[in-house]
Amino acid sequence: MRDFTPEEKELIINTEITMDCFDLSKTSNFKYYNCGDAMKNIIYQLEWQRRICKKTFYNYEITYYEKQDAFNNFVVMIPNSYKVVKL
């Protein structure tokens, strides 16, 4: 995983996860195969993890190492199609 700037970290943890966060341009048959519900579930899980990461990131009682660990755990779950920042 690459190193993220502080600005990129802020953007990642403060941007709500929605379908618009992903490049789905190569998914022309996405609706045909009825994958919409599966994607909604993935987005729900990612958003839940993002909120945990955000809580951890802004908790002053948590160490820098724990914050980095929470951030890294979240980022590795984000699909390569994420377009908010270049992963």
N, C-alpha and C positions, 0 to 999 in steps of 0.2 A: 504494500500500500504506500502511496506517495505521501509526503508531508503536505499538510494543508496550511494555508496562511490563517492567521486569526480571523480575518474577514470571511474567508471561505467557511471556516468552522461555524461562525455566527450565522452565515447564510444557510448552511446545512441544518443546523439545529433549530433555526427559527422559521424555516419554510415548511408550511403544512404539506404533507404528502397527499397529492391528488393525481389523477390520470395525466394532468397537464405537465407534471414533473418528468414525464417519460417520453422518449421518442418512440412512438408507436407507428411511424410511417411505413415500416416494413411488415405491418400486420394487417394486410388487406383482407385476409379471411378471418380476422379476429372475431367479428360478430357472427359470421357464418358457422364457425365451430363452437359458438356459444361459450366463449372464454370470458365474457364480461363478468360473470359472477366470481370466477376464480381470480381475476385481476382485482376486483373489488375487495376480496378477502386478503389478497397480498397487500394491497394498499392500506387496508385497515390494520393489519399486523405491523407494517412498517411505521405507520403513523403512531401507533401505540408505543413502539420502541423509540421513536423520535421524541415523544413526550417524556419518556423515562430518562432519556439521554439529556434532554433540556433541563429537567428537574435536577439531575445530578450535576450538570455543568454549572448551574447557578447556586448550588448549595455550598456555602462557605465552610461548612464543617467537613466536607469531603476533600481528600487530598488530591493533588494534581495528578498523581498516578491513577487514582480511581476514576477521575474525570476522563483522562485519556483512554482508559480501558473501556469505559462506557461509550465514548465516542467511537473508538475503533470497532467495538462490537456492533454498533449501529451501522457504520459505514460498510462493513463487509457484507451486510445483508442487502444493501441497495443494489438493484440490478444495473448492469452496464448501460442500460438505456436511459439512466438518470441524467437529466440535462440541466439541472440547477447550477451545478459546477462540474467541471471536467474531473471525473474520477480517475 
